[in-house]
Amino acid sequence: MKLRNIGDKIVSIGTTVVMPGADIQITAEQAQLPAIGILIAKKFVKIEDDPVVAKSVVEEIPVNEQPAEETPVEKKATSSGRKRGMAKVTKEE
């Protein structure tokens, strides 16, 4: 099967780097990998030789019905108003 990078960013498939507009040969087993399915779903790559396989890979991707809850982040108060690295200067008489 031929996998084409249709996006405008570089995509890595295993140890192979696929430049925008470039093609690589992949096996049917590689085409069934979830990472390839996500790249196809996001329209970064497409399988040109077999559109039936490409459609089946995209349909197998699980869709999260509820997004993960975000935990609130507390800001830490600084101990003084001085900038880091600035030493306190004292006058000696």
matplotlib code that plots the C-alpha trace (Angstrom):
import matplotlib.pyplot as plt

x = [0.0, 1.1, 0.8, 1.0, 1.7, -1.0, -0.3, 2.2, 4.2, 6.8, 5.3, 7.3, 6.1, 8.3, 11.8, 10.8, 10.4, 7.7, 8.1, 5.0, 3.9, 6.1, 4.9, 6.1, 5.1, 3.5, 2.2, -1.5, -0.5, 1.1, -2.1, -4.1, -2.1, -4.0, -1.4, -1.8, -5.6, -5.3, -3.1, -5.6, -8.5, -6.7, -6.0, -2.2, -1.8, -3.9, -3.7, -3.9, -4.0, -6.9, -9.5, -11.5, -8.7, -8.3, -12.0, -12.0, -8.9, -10.6, -13.8, -11.9, -10.6, -12.4, -14.0, -14.0, -17.6, -16.5, -13.3, -11.0, -11.6, -9.0, -7.5, -7.2, -3.6, -2.7, -0.2, 2.6, 3.1, 6.6, 8.4, 9.6, 9.2, 12.9, 13.9, 15.9, 19.7, 19.5, 21.3, 20.0, 22.4, 23.3, 25.3, 28.3, 29.4]
y = [0.0, 3.5, 6.1, 9.8, 12.7, 15.2, 17.7, 20.5, 19.0, 16.2, 12.9, 10.0, 6.5, 4.3, 5.2, 6.6, 10.4, 11.3, 14.8, 16.7, 15.3, 12.2, 8.6, 5.5, 1.8, 0.3, -3.2, -4.0, -4.6, -1.1, 0.4, -1.1, 0.6, 3.1, 5.8, 5.6, 5.7, 9.0, 10.5, 9.5, 10.9, 14.2, 14.4, 14.4, 11.3, 9.1, 5.6, 5.9, 2.3, 1.0, 3.5, 0.6, -0.1, 3.7, 4.0, 0.9, 2.2, 5.5, 3.8, 1.8, 4.9, 5.2, 8.5, 9.9, 11.0, 13.1, 15.2, 14.6, 16.9, 19.7, 20.1, 23.6, 24.8, 27.0, 29.8, 30.0, 33.3, 34.7, 35.6, 39.0, 41.4, 41.2, 39.7, 36.5, 37.0, 40.5, 40.7, 43.0, 45.9, 47.4, 50.5, 50.1, 53.2]
z = [0.0, -0.7, 2.1, 1.1, 3.3, 2.3, 5.1, 5.2, 8.1, 8.3, 9.6, 11.1, 10.5, 12.6, 11.8, 8.3, 7.8, 5.3, 3.9, 2.7, -0.7, -0.4, -0.6, 1.3, 1.0, 4.1, 4.8, 5.6, 9.2, 9.4, 7.9, 10.7, 13.5, 15.6, 15.0, 11.2, 11.7, 13.7, 11.0, 8.4, 10.5, 11.0, 7.2, 7.6, 5.4, 3.2, 1.8, -2.0, -3.1, -1.0, 0.2, 1.8, 4.2, 4.9, 5.8, 8.0, 9.9, 10.6, 11.8, 14.4, 16.2, 19.5, 20.1, 23.7, 24.5, 27.5, 27.6, 30.5, 33.5, 34.0, 37.4, 38.7, 39.0, 42.0, 41.6, 44.1, 45.8, 45.6, 48.8, 47.7, 44.9, 43.9, 40.7, 40.7, 40.9, 42.3, 45.6, 48.3, 48.5, 51.9, 52.6, 54.8, 56.7]

ax = plt.figure().add_subplot(projection="3d")
ax.plot(x, y, z, "-o")
ax.set_aspect("equal")
plt.show()
